[in-house]
Amino acid sequence: MSDIKTLEEADVSGKRVLVRVDFNVPLKDGEVSDDTRIKAALPTIEYLVGNGARVILMSHLGRPSGNGFEEEFSLRPAARRLSELLGKSVVFATDTVGPDAQAKAASLANGQVLLIENLRFDKREKKNDPTFSEELAALGDVYVNDAFGAAHRAHASTAGIAAFLPAYAGYLLSKEVSTLGSMLENPKRPFVAILGGSKVSDKIKVIDALIDKCDTLIIGGGMCFTFLLAEGKEVGTSLKEEDWIERAAATLLRAKDAGVDILLPVDVIAADAFSEDAATVTVSADAIPSDMMGLDIGPETAKLYADAIAGANTVFWNGPMGVFEMKAFESGTKAVAEAVAENAEADTIIGGGDSVAAVNKFDLGSKMTFISTGGGASMELVQGEALPGVEALR
């Protein structure tokens, strides 16, 4: 982070400060149903308000078509929730770079906050169109990127705009990059990494990167079955990637050569259908019935994984152990979440995405050292890839 200018270095008093935030939040019945990401942006917003800036916030939400306003993707509910959290009114612009946004940005008083409408209502945002970057930049005097969750995207508001304004990192972005960076460069050992999720193909670069860094790698979720196949086990109708079996086998060998322990399930909870009320059976990982699929790690595996986590001084976790959204298959993910939470001595880092949802579901967030707001961005950082939204600030 040393070559990136941070918020405190900016002269913000009386300036229009354009802040890219990540308000890509879930909505239910027109209200924000999980405000984690909005809360994560508060330190930066409150610093700017307290220092007399005229704060102009911009974000995307969901995946609109890019052809103009779509009610279901409006940021208005986010503006209402932010207003409640700040305890002051937030001005809302009904367009992004149009007349309403321009007029409201121009008439802001010091300490006021404006949120402009969804960036992705304009298809030029995702194309990183320089004209759109310039139109956004015209709304402000200073640019601050605090949207780590979108930092792996080279979009107009995350990368392009930095060419037109003095650019700084907000508190959240700074903390994400420095925390994940220090975990990878200088972890307290033993370093235990836990990876879940459905596909080996999605996580192979992360697995490769972590084998070079960690002491133990725990694997769960749907991708464990491709590894079990690589060990010569039968997995029934479980999720598997036939064309990745050879690569999985090579990965197991590479870990062994590197002295890294890879832990795979020794038992699983198998079901006759992908459904909440399916008939289930707990079986050894090498005895999954041919007409059943594994949907969670079993109790023996949960204990094995919890024991490994208990001995760690650094824990990085990304991805659930099973289909934790269904009550019948949540116990493995819950056991891992509890084991991470119970290790109070370790630096425990939750790497975004479904792991955050799981930690929140089991109400364990307060017991983790650090919870990343960016699933994709944190994975790319772990893989050693440059993030366009961070590079643009250098």
N, C-alpha and C positions, 0 to 999 in steps of 0.2 A: 504493500500500500504506500510505501514511502514516496513513490513518484506520482501519487495522485493527490490533488489538492482536496482538502476536506472543508466542511462547512464553516468551521471557525475562521478559516483564512479569507472568507469572502466578506466584502463590505456590503451589507444587506439593508442597512437603515434607509428607509425611504425608497428603496429599489423594488421594482417588480421582479420577484423571484419565481421563476417557472420551475416547478418541482414535478418530476416524473415519479409518481407513486404507483404501488400495485394494489389497486382497489378491485381486483378481479375476484369478487366475493360471491358466495352462493346467495341467491335470493329465493324467498318463499312467500307467496301471496303479496308480492310487491314490497317486502321488507327484507333487510339483510338478516340471514339466518346464522351466519358465523362471521363475527367482526374481527377475527384475529389479525388479518392483514391491515385493517384500518388502524387498529391499536398499535401495530408495529411501526406505523408511520408517524405516530404522535410526537415522539421526541424531536424529530426534525421540524415538524410543523410548529410545535410549541416554541422551539428555539427561535425560529424565524419570526413568529408573532411577537415574542418577547423582545426581539431586537428591532422591532419597528419595520419589518419588511411588509411589502404588499404581496401576499402569497397567492400564486396561481397554480392550482393542482391539475394534473392531467393523468389519465389512466385509460386502460382498455377494460372491457368486461365481456367475457364470453367470446363467441365467434360469430358476430353478425356478418352479413353478406358483403358489407363494404359499399353498399349503394345508398347510404343515407340512414335516417332515423328508423330504429326498430324499438318499439316500446319495451319489449321484454329484456333488452340489453341496455336500457337507459341507466345512467349513473345517478339519477335523482335519489333513489333510496340510499345510496352510499353518502350523498350529501346530507341527507336527514340524519343518518347515524353519526356521521362525523360531527355534525352540529351538536348532537347530544353529548358526545364524548368530550368535545372541546368546551362545552358550556357557553357557546356563543354562536350567533347565526353565521351560516356559511352561504355565500352567494352562489347561485347555480346558473350557468350559461346553457341555453338550450341548443347551442351549436358548438363546434370545435374551434374553427378559425374564422367563423362567419361574423356578421354584424353584431350579434348579441355578445359573443365572446370578446370581440374587439372593444365594444362600448363598456362592458363591465370591467374588463382589465384596465382600461384607461381611467375609469372613475373610482378605482379602489383607493381607500384611505390606508395609511400606515397601520399595520396590525390586522387588517381585514383579510379574509380568506375567500377565494373563489375556486370552484371546481367546474371545469369545462366538460362538455358532454363527451361521451365515449370516442376515443381516438380512432377506433376501428370502424366507425361509421363512414370513414373516408378510406377508400382502398389504398390510397397513397401511403398510409402509415406502415403497413406491412411490407410495402415495396421499398421502403427507405428512400422515398422520393425527395430529392433535394429541395424542390419547390415547396413541398409540404413542410419539411424541416424549417425552411426559411419563414414560412407563414406562421408556424408555431413560435419560432424565435422572436418574431415581431411583437408578440404579446408581452415579452419580458425583457429585462436588462441582464439577468444572471440566470444560469441554468444549474439545477441541482438534480442529480439522479439518485433516488432513494428506492428504486424498484428492483431489488435483487432478483425477485422472481421472474423478471422479464429481461435480465441482463445478458442472457444467452441468445437474445434475438437482436439482429441488426435491423432495427426498425427506425423510422424517422425520429420518434420521441426518445429512443434509448441510445442511439448512436449518431444519426445524422445531424441532429440539432447542436451537438457539441462543437461543430465547425463554425457556428454562427454566434455563439455567446461564450463568455467566460464560464467554464464548467467545473463543478465541484461534486464530491461524493457526500451524500447525506449520511446520517448516523447509522441507519439500518444497513445500507450497502457497505459502509466501512467495516461494520462489525461482522457481517457475513463473510466478507473476503478475508479479513484478518483471522477470524476464528477458524474457518475451514482451512485456510492456508497454514496456520501454525499446527493444526492437528496433523496435517499431511507432512509438514517439514520436520516437526520435532515432537512427536507424540510421547506422552508418558507411557512407559511399557509396564506390563504387557498391553498391547493394542489389539483389541478384539473388534472386528468389523462384522456386522450382521446385514446380510442382503436377502431380501425377499422379492416378491413380484412374480409375474406370470412367465416371462420368457428369458431364456439365456441370451438370445440375440439382442435383447434390449439392454442387458447389463454386462455383456462380455468385456467391454472396455473398462468398466468400473472394476470388475473382478480382476482383470489384468493389472490395473493400477494398484489395487489394494494388496495383491499378492506381493508386490514390491515394497509394501509399507507396513503391513500388519503381521502379528504373530499367530493369530487364529482367525479364520474366516468361517462364519456360520452361514449356511445356506438353507433357506426355507421357501415357502411359496410354490407356485406352479413350476418354477424353473428347476426345482430340486429333482423332478422326475426325469429330466433329460440327463442329469448327472447320475441318477440311480441306474438308468439304462446304460450309461457309459461304464458302470461297474458290473454290468451283466445281470442286473435285477429286472424282474418283470414288473410293469407298473399298471397293468390293466388298462382301463380307458382314461387314465389320468392325462392331463395336458402334457404333450411332449412335442419336441421339435426334432424330427428324425434326422434332418440334415445338419443338426448341431451336435449330434452324439460324439462324433469323432473329435470335434473341437473341445467338447466338455472333457473327454478322456485326456486330451493333451494338457488341458488346464490343470487337471488333478495331478498329472505327472510333474508339471512345472512347479506346482505348489510344494509337492513332496521334495523336489530338488532344492527349493528355496528354504526348506525347513519350516514351512507354514502349515499349521494344522487346518485342514478343511473338514468341518463337521457337517455331515449330511444326516437326514432323519434315519432313526433306527426303527421307528414305528410311525404309522399314520392313521388318521381317521378317514376311512373310505366310505363312500356313499354310492347308492345305486342310481342317483340322479343329481344334477346340479340344482338342488332345491332345498329350501329351509326344512321341509318335512320329509326329506328322503330317509330311507332306512340306512342306518350307519353301523359300522363295525370298526373296532380298533384292531389293527393287524400289524404284524412285523413288516418292515419296509421291503422285505424280500418275499412277502406272501400276500400281495394285494390281489384279490380275486379278479379273474380276467374280465368280469362284467361290471367291475366297480372302479370308481375314480377316487384318488386321494384328494381331499379338500382342506386338510389341516394336518399339522404335525401332531403326533400322538403324545401321551403323557410322559413316556420314557425319554422321548426326544426333548420335550419341554424341560425336563429336569437336567438332561445333559447340557443343553444350551444355557440354562440358568446358572449351572455350576461354572461354566466357562466365563460367563459374564461377571459372575461374582469375583473372579480372580483378576479382573482387568483394571488397569489404571486409566485407559482411554477406551471409550466405546463409541463407535459410529454405527448408526442404524438407518437403513433405508429399505423399506418394503415389508409388507406384512408376511406372516408365516402361513396364512391360509385365507379362506374367504371370510374374513372377520366381520364383514357386514351382516352375515347370517349368524344368528345366535348359536346354532349347532356347530359352527366352525370357527368360533372366535377364541377358543381357549388357548390355542398355541400362541397367537399374537398377544393375547392378554398376559400369558406367562412371561413372554419375553419382555413386554413393556414393564411389567412389575419387577423383573430381575434388573433391568436397566435402572429403574427408579430407585430400587433398594441399594444400589451400589453408590453410596453417598461419597465415597473416597475418589471415585473416578470422574474424569471429564467426560460427560455424556452428551453426545451430539446427535440430534435427530435430523436426518437429511431430507426434510421436506416430503411433500406428496402424501401418500396413504399412511406413512408412519406417523405423521402429525395428526391425521384424522384418528388414528388408533389411540395415540397418547391422549388426545382430547376426549375420545369416547370413554376411556377408562379413568379419566380425570387425574392424570398423572403429570400433566405439563409442568406444574410448579416444582417437580422433583428432578427435572432435567437441567443440565448446565446450559445447554443452548439448543434452541429449536429453529432450524432454518426455515425461512419463508419460501424458499425456491427449490422445488423438486428437480426440475430439469437443469436449472442453473447450478445447483449444488453438485449434481451428478457430473456435469461437464467440467466443473472446477476440480473435482476429485480425479477425473480422467486426465487432468493436466491440460485441458483445452483453454484457449484464450476466450474470454467472454467479451463480445463486441461492446456491451454497455459499460464494461470496466475499461477496456482498451481505449474507448473514446475519451476517457477522462485523463489519460496519461499525457 
